[in-house]
Amino acid sequence: MARFSVIDGVPMLVPGPGVAEGPLVVGDLTAVGEATVFNAPTIRRRLSGGVPDDISDAELLLHVYRERGLPGVAEVEGMFAVAIVDGDDLVLLRDHVGSRTLFYARTGDRWAVSTSNRSLARVPGCDDRLNVRAVRSFLTFAYLPGAETFFCGIAEALPGRALRLCPDGRTVEETFWEPVEVDDPRDAHHHALGLRERLEEAVACRLPEAEPVGVLLSGGVDSSLVTALAAKLHDHPVTTYSIAFDTDTPNELGYSGLVAAHCGVDQHVLTVPGDAIAARMAETVALLDSPVGDPLTVPNLMLAEAAAAHGHSVILNGEGGDPVFGGPKNLPMLIFELFRRQEGTAARASAYLTSYRKCLDDLPVLLTADALAELEATAPPTDVLMPYLERGAMRSLLNQLLHTNLRTKGAHHILTKVERLTAASGVEGRAPLFDRGVIDYAFRIPPQQKLYGTSEKWILKEAVRDLLPATIVDRPKSGMRVPVQQWLDGPLRDLTHDVLDSRAARDRGLLNPATVRAWLRKDGALLPRHGGKLWLVLTLEMWLQSFEVGR
């Protein structure tokens, strides 16, 4: 696909993945970007007329913005990242939940914008120095939440926002969508029916027309319900794609196979050997605009490639169930709230950080003295959480936690990873559980129906109970068992030592070499979650080397 580079005499849009071919012009507006609009027929009916049926979704979005402004954009259900020249300003639109990304930088007296921060960092005048605060955030969350990036001079547009970049360097942000808590005390039967209706709509509008569809199926309730609804609603074949590893690690193939058989769809099982992880990790890390400490990243890429090889252009997934309806992180946080001694949102935010159980407590010994000194002058990592954990649009604590998960992990880890890895394989990943209508309805449901005692996502399970075997609906969440430690001790051992003990890593002056070497030696009885922490540091260093940050 061609890349758009410059619009005559106006702020620069630099090349990057996912940019639509050429500029779009509607009246006095010019735009560039990419959009997939799932409710295009409905949106066309709401316009005044004269909109051709054969225009691209990005052009349709531009018509909506021109005629109806941000209220019209809020009604668009889709995946989009678009930059619009509006008078003297450049307006950035990123979809409601963050399915696609958009980055911007001030370079001299101009704005530069791209869907790729790698491309943006190469623009002359861009401040491409390493942002050490982003390093701390990544080592704390295993992804990078909020607007910051690893480059000092580059920021990320936030989802559900219109960001106006002014010629004088000012930025003005306006929200066109944010979920809110709505009191709807009706009983669980009512909400299960209402949720089911929205789930069916979300899956139906994401099914490709007149062609087969793939579904990433783990065997958990989220991906299983998407599989069941796709099989029920689609008039073309549905194929599921599942992962197995060549180790003795427990897998979920029994569950995913049960779902595929129950729904009457084909299942393709991809066995991922550790050697493939070692061979493809650098390539996969380099595809991401920010590192993601998820050891399933390479298998996710390989699944997308398998779907593409089988002729699928669209692949659905079950991502979104935990951030929207409640997953395993919320129950410990609610227990903390019952027994905490410190008052205020800051204490809650600190507990939320601790719940990630990554490298937060290791930072004093993992980072060098110079990096720690630089961090002292920066805002704490809790500041990105505070807007969502304070009592505001969400009054109940569970909904505050879900809102936080949606706006941090959902927008800056799950969706961005899916988009980059599927796009690199030539397919489009779509997440029905991140549908705006599903999310809005989820925040209407009383919290006690989402977390029913200790049963997580209870109302979601009730909404699809008739579609799936009870074994799937009622099973506790376990997550994919990934043999990280076996990889690090085996096929990844040489790569890990070579990367973390490289001259590039030492010269960067970021990670404490003594601590890294101790971790590589597995000194002592070993730190808790050793494999996960070492994987996080390895992913970070590989990404920094790929992007030549802090070189």
Summary of the structure (lengths in Angstrom):
residues: 551
radius of gyration: 23.0
end to end distance: 31.1
largest distance: 71.7
contacts: 1885
relative contact order: 0.13
helix: 47%
strand: 16%
